Amino acid sequence: MSLKIAIQMDPIAPINIDADSTFRIAEEAQKRGHSLFYYTPDRLAWQQGRVTARGWPLEVRREKGNHFTLGEEAEVDLSDWDVVWLRQDPPFDMGYITTTHLLDFLAPKTLVVNNPFWVRNYPEKLLCLQFPDLIPPTAIARDLATLRAFKAEHGDIILKPLYGNGGAGVFRLTPEDRNIASLHELFSGINREPLIVQKYLPAVTKGDKRVILVEGEPVGAINRVPQQGETRSNMHVGGRAEKVGLTDRDREICAAIGPLLREKGQVFVGIDVIGDYLTEINLTSPTGIQELERFDGTNITAGLWEAIEARCAAR
């Protein structure tokens, strides 16, 4: 099966080809004989009932500094494509949300991965709330009194923006810390969004596990260990990736959330697990493919494409 694949992503030139999951997805698609078309989110449009994108035919190669070639720029009707990948990075703002609304119009003819309706309605930190038995003590609030009450009850907490990403704006407040009002004031001056607070999990010092699921089934995991003295384990703020296996608890979490992910068309998902707790379900632009493949010596991207090809065949 040869498919026409369009990839909606951030600019391709500066990516790290040894870490970027979208590059790996494109590389495997090309290997399987699929044709690629690339465009950035600002070039997506709705015009007289047509969802269009202005971009370029794309070829990729694993050569640093020479990792892609673009064909002649063209405006295309995305309904002519078999698959559109929704792969731009957060922030999950109104710009991001608008792209999901436009891509909704492609259904059912074109497969959008992941399904944009549910990407929009299941932000990373909110989908977890459907599984209260799997997550640490959590509150989502803009009201300072509610945040203070949570801290009074749990003492050692993590406070962060509800729609943040990449570890930006994540603060640990120990029982002695008196800065919750100042941080609330700071965030309130930036936007009108609530904050999320969770009980601090000491197990994070041993790592924040990223488990990758394809069609709701776990295919492997990596462990992200924070630097000494750092709370955040995100790799682009200094976290270190390590090889790790799936525990019984990891599989229990995946078994609980997997059916919902499959039902809602979330083909490629990355969840975050600290100790025994689920902390995030990443639908927007999951990462970790390349690190997992290097550690486990498996081609999970091929399995991802097999799942997509099966969905296309079923259509």
C-alpha positions in Angstrom: 0.0 0.0 0.0 1.4 3.4 -1.1 -0.1 6.3 0.8 0.0 10.0 0.4 1.1 11.5 3.7 0.9 15.1 4.7 2.8 16.2 7.8 1.8 19.3 9.7 4.8 20.2 11.9 7.0 23.0 13.1 9.9 24.1 10.8 11.9 21.0 9.8 15.3 22.7 9.3 16.4 23.1 12.9 15.2 19.7 14.2 17.6 17.2 15.9 17.3 14.1 13.6 18.7 11.9 16.4 15.8 12.7 18.7 12.9 14.1 16.7 9.9 11.7 16.6 8.3 13.3 13.6 11.5 12.9 11.6 11.6 9.2 12.5 7.9 8.8 11.5 8.7 10.5 8.1 11.8 8.4 7.6 9.9 5.1 8.1 7.0 6.3 5.9 9.4 7.0 3.1 11.1 3.6 3.6 7.6 1.9 3.2 7.0 3.7 -0.2 4.7 6.4 1.0 5.0 9.9 -0.5 5.5 12.9 1.9 4.2 16.4 1.8 5.3 18.9 4.5 3.7 22.2 5.7 3.8 24.3 8.9 0.6 25.1 10.9 0.5 28.7 9.7 0.0 27.5 6.1 -3.2 25.5 6.9 -6.4 27.1 5.7 -10.1 26.7 5.1 -11.2 28.0 1.7 -14.7 27.8 0.3 -15.3 24.4 1.9 -11.8 23.0 1.2 -9.1 22.4 3.8 -5.9 23.4 2.1 -2.2 23.6 3.0 0.6 25.4 1.2 3.8 23.4 1.5 6.3 21.1 -0.3 6.9 17.5 -1.3 9.4 16.2 1.1 12.3 13.7 1.1 14.2 13.0 4.3 17.6 11.4 5.0 19.6 10.7 8.1 22.4 13.2 7.3 23.0 15.9 9.9 22.9 19.3 8.2 21.4 17.8 5.1 18.4 15.9 6.4 15.7 17.0 4.0 15.0 18.1 0.5 11.9 20.1 -0.5 10.2 19.9 -3.9 8.4 22.8 -5.6 6.0 24.8 -3.3 2.3 24.0 -3.9 -1.1 24.6 -2.4 -2.9 21.3 -2.0 -6.4 20.1 -1.0 -5.8 17.9 2.0 -8.8 15.8 1.3 -6.8 14.3 -1.6 -4.3 12.9 1.0 -4.7 9.6 2.7 -3.2 10.6 6.0 -2.5 13.9 7.7 -0.2 13.9 10.7 -0.9 16.5 13.4 2.6 16.9 14.7 3.3 20.5 15.7 4.6 21.1 19.2 2.5 22.8 21.9 1.8 25.3 23.4 -1.8 24.1 23.4 -3.2 27.6 22.6 -6.0 29.0 20.4 -3.7 28.7 17.4 -3.2 25.0 18.0 -6.9 24.5 18.8 -7.9 26.2 15.5 -5.9 23.8 13.5 -7.8 20.9 15.1 -11.1 22.5 14.1 -9.9 22.9 10.5 -8.6 19.3 10.3 -11.9 18.0 11.6 -13.4 18.8 8.2 -11.2 16.2 6.6 -13.1 13.3 8.2 -14.1 10.7 7.2 -12.2 10.6 3.9 -8.7 11.5 5.2 -7.3 9.9 8.4 -5.8 12.5 10.7 -3.4 11.1 13.3 -4.2 11.7 16.1 -7.9 12.3 15.7 -8.0 16.2 16.1 -11.5 16.3 17.7 -10.2 14.3 20.7 -6.8 15.9 20.7 -8.7 19.2 21.2 -11.0 17.8 23.9 -8.4 15.7 25.8 -5.5 18.0 26.7 -2.5 16.3 28.3 -3.3 17.1 31.9 -7.1 16.9 31.7 -7.6 13.5 30.2 -6.0 12.0 33.3 -8.9 13.3 35.4 -11.0 10.5 33.9 -8.9 8.1 35.8 -8.8 9.4 39.3 -7.6 6.1 40.8 -4.5 6.2 38.7 -3.3 9.8 39.3 -1.7 11.4 42.4 -3.8 13.8 44.5 -4.6 16.6 42.1 -6.5 19.9 41.9 -7.1 22.3 39.0 -8.1 25.8 40.1 -7.5 29.5 39.5 -8.8 30.4 42.9 -5.9 31.0 45.3 -7.8 29.8 48.3 -8.3 26.4 46.7 -4.6 26.2 45.8 -3.6 27.1 49.4 -6.0 24.5 50.8 -4.4 21.8 48.6 -0.9 22.8 49.8 -2.0 22.9 53.4 -3.3 19.3 53.0 -0.4 17.8 51.1 2.6 20.0 52.1 5.0 19.1 49.3 3.4 19.9 46.0 4.1 20.6 42.3 2.5 23.7 40.7 2.4 24.2 37.0 0.4 25.8 34.1 -2.5 23.6 33.0 -1.6 24.0 29.3 2.2 24.2 29.7 4.7 21.8 28.0 8.3 20.8 28.2 8.6 21.4 31.9 8.2 25.2 31.5 6.8 26.9 34.6 7.0 23.8 36.8 7.6 24.6 40.4 8.1 22.4 43.5 6.8 24.0 46.7 8.0 22.3 49.8 6.1 22.5 53.1 8.4 25.5 54.1 7.9 27.4 50.8 5.8 30.5 51.1 5.6 31.5 47.4 2.3 30.1 46.3 0.6 33.5 46.4 3.4 35.1 44.4 3.4 32.4 41.8 -0.4 32.6 41.5 0.0 36.4 41.0 2.7 35.7 38.3 0.6 33.2 36.4 -2.6 35.3 36.7 -0.8 38.2 35.1 0.1 36.0 32.1 -3.2 34.4 31.2 -6.7 33.5 32.5 -6.1 29.8 32.7 -6.3 27.7 35.8 -3.2 26.1 37.4 -2.7 22.4 38.2 -1.3 21.3 41.5 -0.3 17.7 42.4 1.2 16.1 45.4 5.0 15.8 45.0 6.1 12.3 44.2 9.6 11.5 45.7 9.8 8.7 43.1 10.6 11.3 40.5 14.2 11.4 41.6 14.4 7.8 40.2 12.9 9.0 36.9 9.7 10.0 35.1 8.8 7.1 32.8 7.6 7.8 29.2 5.5 4.8 28.0 4.6 4.8 24.3 1.3 3.3 23.2 0.3 2.4 19.7 -3.5 1.8 19.3 -3.8 1.7 23.0 -1.2 -1.0 23.6 2.2 -0.3 25.3 5.2 -0.9 23.0 7.9 0.2 25.4 9.2 2.8 27.7 12.2 5.0 28.5 13.1 6.5 31.8 13.9 10.3 32.1 16.0 11.1 35.1 16.3 14.7 36.3 19.6 16.3 36.9 20.9 16.6 40.4 19.0 19.3 42.2 16.4 19.6 39.4 12.7 18.7 39.8 12.0 18.4 36.0 13.0 15.4 34.1 12.3 16.7 30.6 15.2 15.9 28.3 15.5 19.4 26.8 16.0 20.8 30.3 18.8 18.4 31.1 17.0 15.1 31.9 18.8 11.9 31.1 17.2 9.1 29.1 17.7 5.6 30.4 16.7 2.1 29.3 13.8 0.8 31.4 11.2 -2.0 31.2 7.5 -2.0 31.7 6.3 -2.9 35.2 3.0 -4.6 36.1 1.7 -1.3 37.3 2.6 0.3 34.0 0.7 -2.4 32.2 -2.3 -2.0 34.5 -2.4 1.8 33.7 -2.2 1.1 30.0 -4.9 -1.5 30.2 -7.2 1.0 31.9 -6.7 3.8 29.4 -6.0 1.8 26.2 -9.6 1.1 25.2 -10.5 4.8 25.4 -7.5 5.8 23.3 -8.4 3.3 20.6 -12.0 4.3 20.5 -11.1 8.0 20.1 -8.6 7.5 17.3 -5.5 8.2 19.4 -3.0 6.0 17.4 0.3 7.3 18.9 0.3 8.3 22.5 2.9 8.9 25.2 2.0 8.7 28.9 4.1 9.8 31.8 4.3 7.6 34.9 6.1 8.5 38.1 6.3 5.6 40.5 2.9 4.1 40.6 1.0 7.1 39.3 -0.1 8.3 35.9 0.7 12.1 35.5 0.0 12.9 31.9 -1.5 11.4 28.7 0.2 13.1 25.7 -1.8 13.2 22.6 -0.7 16.4 20.9 2.8 15.6 19.8 4.3 12.6 21.7 8.0 12.1 21.7 10.4 9.3 22.7 10.4 7.0 19.6 14.0 7.3 18.8 15.3 6.8 22.3 13.1 3.8 22.8 14.2 2.2 19.5 17.9 2.7 20.4 17.5 1.2 23.9 15.3 -1.7 22.9 16.7 -2.4 19.4 13.2 -2.6 17.9 11.5 -0.7 15.1 8.4 0.5 16.8 7.8 3.1 14.1 7.1 0.2 11.7 4.4 -1.0 14.0 3.0 2.5 14.2 2.8 2.6 10.4 1.2 -0.9 10.3 -1.5 0.4 12.5 -2.1 3.5 10.3 -2.1 1.4 7.1 -4.6 -1.0 8.7 -6.9 2.0 9.5 -6.5 3.3 6.0 -7.3 -0.1 4.5 -10.4 -0.3 6.7 -11.7 3.0 5.3 
